[in-house]
Amino acid sequence: MSGVASGPILQLRQIEKKFGDFTAVTGVDLDIAEGEFFTLVGPSGSGKTTMIRMLVGMERPTGGDIHLRGQRINEVPANKRPTCMVFQSLALFPHKSVGENIDFPLKIAGIEPAKRRARVEELLTQLRLPLGYYEKAVQQCSGGEQQRIALARALAFDPEILFFDEPLSSLDFRLRKTLEKELKDIHRESGKTFVYITHSLEEAMVMSDRIGIMQEGRIVQVGSPSEIYNEPSNKFVAQFMGEVNTLEVEPAGPATVRNLADGREYRVERDLDGFERGFLIVRPEVVKIGPSAEGLANRIEGTLYNDYALGSRIQYQVRIEDLGVHWLVERLQDEPFAGEPGTSVVIGWRPEDGILVRD
């Protein structure tokens, strides 16, 4: 994390938000460090939009406390907080020029014209926009340029925290990937605290220092992208992180679990004390197929059902006939498996590559 201070800038304690009888957010405890890029991610209806509306001051919690640098801010309105929001819609003024859009918060703050102009030009440079864009109509700018303009306007009055409400969701894939990298660069260069919400796990993994996964109004896991991916707290997080092979299992002996569906036993590299029943998660990229699976502790025989090109990877579906299920296996395009659909294959994985979760 670039520019992260030792203490948190934002602290949430037992945050709850109800709308009538419906509880949108409940029991949220969270510390966000100064200077970090923190992302809340979750499916639609998980509570992430309600969370960020409370953090920015657009909604008040019905329970719990929000502290900014140690000061409780539950009742402080959005326009009185040293924070700023970049909306999905961007909310740019269509009748104003690029410079006038960026200049707007400075003008409202009563800053003199010469200083405002200097600050706008500084931000244009920082956001990689030509200085000549100052007079350009905002409607003549591309989608990516408008994203940069909205971010420049948010940075104009030097907020302590920038909140982002899915600002890249409406863009095409190539532009979205470009702006993900640029946004991470801008975060590093500015040293600001970024709090971002998205339903896209890929965005969160690319940009974030830490990720909070939301499920049914709760944050069920917080960690670095690597921690979330390699050590999911439950089946929901593991499956949310991408396609996985999932088996419901119970202990069958030291470092061994039994698949409840068929009785097959698999080796795991974990202490099973206290583990009664849960799920064994095996990610497609750790599963070996064909000769590379021979000799592994965990093996299953099946039939190659189909294969799919996924950019730099190839995904194989292997049907386990007696269960009527498909296992997913992924390999790099330059290391394809030389097999035809319909042929018998063996797949396998190492004990240390299986992930056990309780629910």
Backbone torsions as a table, in degrees:
resi	resn	phi	psi	omega
1	MET	NA	122.9	-178.6
2	SER	-83.1	131.6	174.3
3	GLY	71.2	19.8	-176.5
4	VAL	-82.9	127.1	177.9
5	ALA	-82.0	172.2	-174.9
6	SER	-72.9	-32.8	-175.9
7	GLY	-104.3	163.6	178.7
8	PRO	-75.3	146.0	173.0
9	ILE	-90.5	-29.1	-177.2
10	LEU	-130.7	131.1	179.2
11	GLN	-129.1	131.3	177.5
12	LEU	-117.4	132.9	-179.1
13	ARG	-130.9	112.2	176.8
14	GLN	50.7	47.8	-178.6
15	ILE	-71.8	134.9	178.0
16	GLU	-138.3	144.2	174.5
17	LYS	-140.2	122.1	178.0
18	LYS	-115.7	144.9	170.8
19	PHE	-120.8	94.6	-173.1
20	GLY	67.0	-125.0	179.6
21	ASP	-87.4	-6.0	-177.0
22	PHE	-92.8	128.3	177.3
23	THR	-99.0	111.9	-177.9
24	ALA	-86.5	-34.3	-179.6
25	VAL	-140.6	139.4	179.9
26	THR	-152.4	141.5	171.1
27	GLY	63.9	33.0	-175.7
28	VAL	-90.3	120.4	171.1
29	ASP	-116.8	128.5	-175.6
30	LEU	-159.6	138.3	170.2
31	ASP	-115.7	132.6	176.2
32	ILE	-115.7	123.8	-176.0
33	ALA	-77.2	149.0	177.4
34	GLU	-65.7	130.8	177.5
35	GLY	88.2	0.1	-178.4
36	GLU	-91.4	160.5	173.8
37	PHE	-103.7	103.0	-176.9
38	PHE	-110.6	131.6	-177.9
39	THR	-121.4	130.9	170.4
40	LEU	-96.3	126.3	-177.4
41	VAL	-134.1	145.8	179.3
42	GLY	175.9	165.9	179.6
43	PRO	-70.9	170.1	175.9
44	SER	-57.4	136.1	179.2
45	GLY	85.9	4.4	-178.2
46	SER	-81.4	-13.6	177.7
47	GLY	106.5	2.8	-173.7
48	LYS	-69.8	-36.7	179.0
49	THR	-68.3	-40.7	175.8
50	THR	-61.2	-39.6	179.3
51	MET	-59.6	-49.7	-174.6
52	ILE	-71.5	-28.9	175.6
53	ARG	-66.1	-34.5	175.0
54	MET	-70.2	-40.5	-178.0
55	LEU	-65.7	-35.0	-177.9
56	VAL	-86.4	-12.2	177.1
57	GLY	99.8	10.7	179.6
58	MET	-86.9	-16.8	173.5
59	GLU	-135.8	148.8	175.4
60	ARG	-101.1	138.0	175.9
61	PRO	-63.8	147.9	172.6
62	THR	-91.5	-4.6	175.8
63	GLY	-163.6	152.1	178.5
64	GLY	88.5	-176.5	-175.2
65	ASP	-135.7	143.7	172.2
66	ILE	-115.1	125.4	179.2
67	HIS	-117.9	131.9	173.6
68	LEU	-113.4	114.9	-174.4
69	ARG	50.2	42.0	175.0
70	GLY	85.8	-7.1	-179.1
71	GLN	-101.2	129.6	178.5
72	ARG	-69.1	128.8	-174.0
73	ILE	-125.2	18.7	-176.7
74	ASN	-50.7	-42.4	-174.9
75	GLU	-98.9	1.5	-179.5
76	VAL	-76.3	122.2	-178.4
77	PRO	-67.3	161.6	-175.1
78	ALA	-56.5	-40.4	-175.6
79	ASN	-76.1	-3.9	177.6
80	LYS	-106.9	3.3	-179.2
81	ARG	-100.4	148.2	179.1
82	PRO	-81.8	48.7	-177.5
83	THR	-133.1	167.7	179.8
84	CYS	-148.1	151.3	-176.7
85	MET	-118.3	133.8	171.3
86	VAL	-107.0	113.2	-173.1
87	PHE	-85.8	160.2	175.0
88	GLN	-58.8	-38.2	-179.1
89	SER	-79.1	-8.1	-178.1
90	LEU	72.4	-36.4	176.0
91	ALA	56.8	38.1	174.6
92	LEU	-77.3	154.8	177.5
93	PHE	-83.6	111.2	-173.9
94	PRO	-67.2	-23.8	-177.0
95	HIS	-90.0	-2.0	-178.5
96	LYS	-106.3	159.8	176.6
97	SER	-76.9	173.2	177.0
98	VAL	-58.8	-49.4	-179.2
99	GLY	-61.0	-39.8	-179.7
100	GLU	-67.6	-34.2	176.8
101	ASN	-65.3	-46.2	-179.0
102	ILE	-69.6	-33.8	-176.4
103	ASP	-72.3	-20.8	-168.4
104	PHE	-54.4	-52.0	-179.1
105	PRO	-64.4	-29.1	177.8
106	LEU	-70.9	-37.7	178.4
107	LYS	-65.6	-43.5	177.9
108	ILE	-60.9	-34.3	-179.8
109	ALA	-76.4	-5.7	176.4
110	GLY	81.6	20.7	179.5
111	ILE	-76.5	140.9	-175.3
112	GLU	-66.8	149.7	-172.1
113	PRO	-52.4	-44.2	-176.1
114	ALA	-62.8	-42.2	179.4
115	LYS	-69.4	-35.3	177.9
116	ARG	-63.5	-45.3	-179.0
117	ARG	-61.5	-42.6	180.0
118	ALA	-63.3	-40.9	179.9
119	ARG	-67.2	-40.9	179.0
120	VAL	-62.6	-43.4	179.7
121	GLU	-65.7	-35.6	176.3
122	GLU	-62.5	-42.1	-179.0
123	LEU	-71.9	-37.2	175.7
124	LEU	-58.5	-43.4	178.6
125	THR	-65.0	-45.5	-179.2
126	GLN	-61.6	-37.0	-178.4
127	LEU	-91.0	12.2	175.7
128	ARG	59.1	44.1	173.9
129	LEU	-115.7	139.1	-179.7
130	PRO	-61.3	144.8	178.1
131	LEU	-60.8	-27.6	178.4
132	GLY	-65.2	-13.2	178.9
133	TYR	-72.9	-8.9	-178.2
134	TYR	-52.0	-42.6	-176.9
135	GLU	-93.7	-3.4	-175.4
136	LYS	-73.6	139.3	177.1
137	ALA	-65.4	133.9	-175.9
138	VAL	-63.4	-28.5	-180.0
139	GLN	-70.9	-16.4	178.0
140	GLN	-87.6	-0.3	-178.4
141	CYS	-91.4	150.4	178.0
142	SER	-71.4	170.4	179.2
143	GLY	-59.9	-41.7	178.8
144	GLY	-66.2	-39.1	177.6
145	GLU	-65.2	-38.4	178.5
146	GLN	-65.6	-34.6	174.4
147	GLN	-60.6	-43.8	-179.8
148	ARG	-66.5	-37.6	178.8
149	ILE	-63.5	-43.8	179.2
150	ALA	-62.4	-38.6	179.4
151	LEU	-70.0	-39.4	177.1
152	ALA	-61.2	-42.1	178.6
153	ARG	-63.7	-38.4	178.9
154	ALA	-65.4	-35.8	-179.6
155	LEU	-79.3	-13.4	-169.4
156	ALA	-57.8	-41.9	-176.1
157	PHE	-100.4	22.2	170.2
158	ASP	57.8	56.8	179.9
159	PRO	-70.2	156.4	177.9
160	GLU	-79.1	-33.2	178.6
161	ILE	-133.1	135.6	172.5
162	LEU	-108.5	127.3	176.4
163	PHE	-104.7	142.2	-177.7
164	PHE	-127.8	125.3	179.3
165	ASP	-105.8	86.8	178.1
166	GLU	44.1	53.6	-173.6
167	PRO	-69.7	-15.5	-176.0
168	LEU	-105.4	2.4	-168.9
169	SER	-67.3	-25.0	-175.8
170	SER	-94.7	3.3	-175.5
171	LEU	-93.2	157.5	177.0
172	ASP	-72.4	165.0	-169.8
173	PHE	-57.5	-48.7	-175.0
174	ARG	-63.4	-44.4	-179.7
175	LEU	-67.1	-38.5	179.2
176	ARG	-61.3	-43.6	179.8
177	LYS	-64.2	-39.6	178.1
178	THR	-62.7	-45.2	-176.8
179	LEU	-72.9	-28.2	173.7
180	GLU	-58.1	-46.7	-179.4
181	LYS	-67.4	-40.6	-179.6
182	GLU	-65.6	-39.9	-179.4
183	LEU	-64.7	-38.0	177.1
184	LYS	-66.7	-38.4	176.9
185	ASP	-64.1	-43.3	-178.9
186	ILE	-64.6	-38.5	176.6
187	HIS	-60.0	-46.3	-179.8
188	ARG	-62.8	-43.5	-176.9
189	GLU	-70.6	-37.0	-175.6
190	SER	-81.4	-28.1	-176.8
191	GLY	73.0	8.9	-178.1
192	LYS	-79.0	162.1	172.2
193	THR	-86.3	123.7	178.1
194	PHE	-110.2	130.0	172.8
195	VAL	-121.6	119.3	-166.3
196	TYR	-124.8	138.6	172.3
197	ILE	-119.9	144.7	-179.5
198	THR	-161.3	157.1	170.5
199	HIS	-95.3	-3.9	-176.3
200	SER	-92.7	110.0	177.3
201	LEU	-62.2	-35.4	-179.1
202	GLU	-61.2	-44.1	176.7
203	GLU	-58.3	-47.0	-177.7
204	ALA	-60.8	-42.6	-177.7
205	MET	-66.4	-38.4	-176.6
206	VAL	-70.3	-41.7	-167.0
207	MET	-99.6	-26.5	-161.3
208	SER	-87.9	147.9	164.8
209	ASP	-77.0	-45.5	175.8
210	ARG	-137.2	156.3	-179.2
211	ILE	-127.0	139.0	170.7
212	GLY	-112.5	122.7	-179.9
213	ILE	-94.2	124.9	-179.9
214	MET	-103.6	139.7	177.8
215	GLN	-144.3	117.7	175.6
216	GLU	50.4	48.3	173.9
217	GLY	84.3	-0.5	179.5
218	ARG	-120.4	152.4	169.5
219	ILE	-90.2	111.7	-173.1
220	VAL	-92.5	-16.2	175.1
221	GLN	-160.7	140.9	174.3
222	VAL	-128.9	133.1	178.2
223	GLY	-178.5	177.5	175.3
224	SER	-68.4	161.7	175.7
225	PRO	-52.4	-40.4	180.0
226	SER	-65.6	-43.4	179.8
227	GLU	-64.2	-43.6	-179.6
228	ILE	-62.4	-40.6	-176.6
229	TYR	-72.7	-45.1	-172.7
230	ASN	-89.8	-21.1	-177.8
231	GLU	-133.4	60.7	179.5
232	PRO	-61.8	144.9	-176.2
233	SER	-80.4	-23.5	179.1
234	ASN	-156.2	178.6	-177.4
235	LYS	-63.3	-38.0	179.5
236	PHE	-57.7	-48.2	-179.2
237	VAL	-63.9	-45.0	-179.2
238	ALA	-59.2	-43.5	-178.8
239	GLN	-75.6	-30.6	177.7
240	PHE	-67.5	-28.0	-178.8
241	MET	-74.6	-4.7	178.2
242	GLY	139.9	176.4	-178.9
243	GLU	-64.1	131.7	-179.5
244	VAL	-138.9	161.2	170.5
245	ASN	-94.0	127.3	-172.6
246	THR	-126.0	127.7	176.9
247	LEU	-123.8	134.7	172.6
248	GLU	-84.4	126.1	-170.4
249	VAL	-135.2	165.5	172.8
250	GLU	-138.7	160.5	179.0
251	PRO	-63.4	143.7	178.0
252	ALA	-129.1	7.3	-178.4
253	GLY	147.4	-177.6	178.9
254	PRO	-58.9	123.4	176.7
255	ALA	56.2	29.7	-179.7
256	THR	-137.4	136.5	175.9
257	VAL	-123.1	156.3	-179.4
258	ARG	-114.7	131.3	175.5
259	ASN	-71.9	121.3	-177.2
260	LEU	-67.3	-21.8	-176.4
261	ALA	-76.4	-33.1	-174.3
262	ASP	-139.7	-2.0	178.4
263	GLY	83.0	-3.8	177.9
264	ARG	-62.4	146.2	-179.9
265	GLU	-112.0	144.7	-177.0
266	TYR	-134.9	145.3	178.3
267	ARG	-83.4	141.0	176.0
268	VAL	-130.7	156.5	178.3
269	GLU	-108.3	74.7	-176.8
270	ARG	-162.3	148.1	174.5
271	ASP	-74.1	124.2	-176.0
272	LEU	-95.6	8.1	176.9
273	ASP	-57.8	124.8	179.5
274	GLY	85.7	-8.1	179.5
275	PHE	-90.0	116.6	-177.5
276	GLU	-104.1	-45.8	178.9
277	ARG	-159.9	141.8	-179.4
278	GLY	-173.4	-144.0	-174.7
279	PHE	-133.6	139.3	172.1
280	LEU	-100.1	120.4	-178.8
281	ILE	-105.3	127.6	177.6
282	VAL	-128.4	114.8	-177.2
283	ARG	-75.2	143.7	-175.8
284	PRO	-56.6	-32.3	-174.9
285	GLU	-74.6	-14.4	178.4
286	VAL	-96.8	-5.9	-178.4
287	VAL	-83.8	130.0	177.0
288	LYS	-94.9	155.6	-178.6
289	ILE	-137.6	143.0	178.8
290	GLY	72.8	-143.1	-177.1
291	PRO	-55.9	-32.7	-178.5
292	SER	-69.2	-15.0	178.4
293	ALA	-88.7	-14.3	-178.2
294	GLU	-64.2	137.1	177.7
295	GLY	86.7	-6.8	178.6
296	LEU	-76.5	152.5	-176.5
297	ALA	-65.9	-33.2	-178.0
298	ASN	-113.6	118.3	-178.7
299	ARG	-139.3	148.7	175.4
300	ILE	-138.1	141.6	174.5
301	GLU	-96.2	140.8	179.6
302	GLY	-156.8	-167.7	-179.6
303	THR	-122.2	128.6	177.1
304	LEU	-64.4	119.2	-173.1
305	TYR	-97.9	-45.7	-178.6
306	ASN	-164.9	167.7	173.9
307	ASP	-138.8	152.7	-175.0
308	TYR	-137.0	134.7	176.5
309	ALA	-82.4	125.8	-179.9
310	LEU	-125.0	62.3	-179.5
311	GLY	69.4	-112.8	-178.1
312	SER	-80.9	-4.9	-176.4
313	ARG	-123.3	161.3	170.3
314	ILE	-120.7	130.8	177.1
315	GLN	-104.9	131.7	178.4
316	TYR	-111.3	139.5	171.9
317	GLN	-103.4	125.6	178.5
318	VAL	-116.8	121.0	-178.0
319	ARG	-88.3	126.1	175.1
320	ILE	-93.6	102.1	-165.5
321	GLU	-58.0	-46.3	-174.2
322	ASP	-70.3	-17.2	177.6
323	LEU	-102.8	-18.1	-177.9
324	GLY	67.7	29.4	-179.9
325	VAL	-121.8	162.5	177.9
326	HIS	-111.1	135.6	169.6
327	TRP	-98.3	144.7	178.1
328	LEU	-103.2	135.8	178.3
329	VAL	-131.1	136.7	178.2
330	GLU	-125.1	138.6	174.8
331	ARG	-135.6	160.2	176.8
332	LEU	-69.8	151.1	-179.1
333	GLN	-58.0	-33.9	-177.3
334	ASP	-85.3	4.0	175.3
335	GLU	-131.3	54.8	-175.2
336	PRO	-69.0	158.2	174.5
337	PHE	-91.1	125.7	-175.5
338	ALA	-86.1	76.3	179.0
339	GLY	-142.2	151.4	179.9
340	GLU	-104.4	145.5	175.0
341	PRO	-52.0	136.5	-179.1
342	GLY	100.6	-12.8	179.9
343	THR	-87.3	151.5	178.1
344	SER	-76.5	138.6	-179.5
345	VAL	-140.0	160.7	172.0
346	VAL	-113.7	134.2	173.1
347	ILE	-117.8	157.6	-178.8
348	GLY	-164.3	167.7	177.6
349	TRP	-153.8	158.9	-179.5
350	ARG	-79.7	149.8	177.8
351	PRO	-54.2	-38.8	-177.6
352	GLU	-72.0	-10.4	-179.7
353	ASP	-92.8	-6.6	174.9
354	GLY	-85.0	144.0	179.9
355	ILE	-116.2	125.0	178.3
356	LEU	-101.1	129.8	174.8
357	VAL	-130.3	156.2	-173.8
358	ARG	-88.0	-28.3	-178.8
359	ASP	-146.3	NA	NA
